[in-house]
Amino acid sequence: MKVKVMKEKCLGCGMCVGINSDVFSFDDDGLAKADSDKINDENKDQVEEAKNSCPVGAIEEEN
């Protein structure tokens, strides 16, 4: 599983960072970013929850 935060949609609310701060963090602009290399079997459900919880749909799954 790989995810990407669409910067043009992100509000920087921190919902995703609050759900999983290993995968999601803030960049220098205060917007969220994702490190897909840190997604594993144990946190995959949290990543999915973060994706579904984003109020503006800024987290998208990559192929």
Protein Blocks (a to p, Z undefined) as FASTA:
>chain_A
ZZdddfklpgolommmmmommlpccdfkopacddfklgcfklmmmmmmmmmmpmnlpacc
dZZ
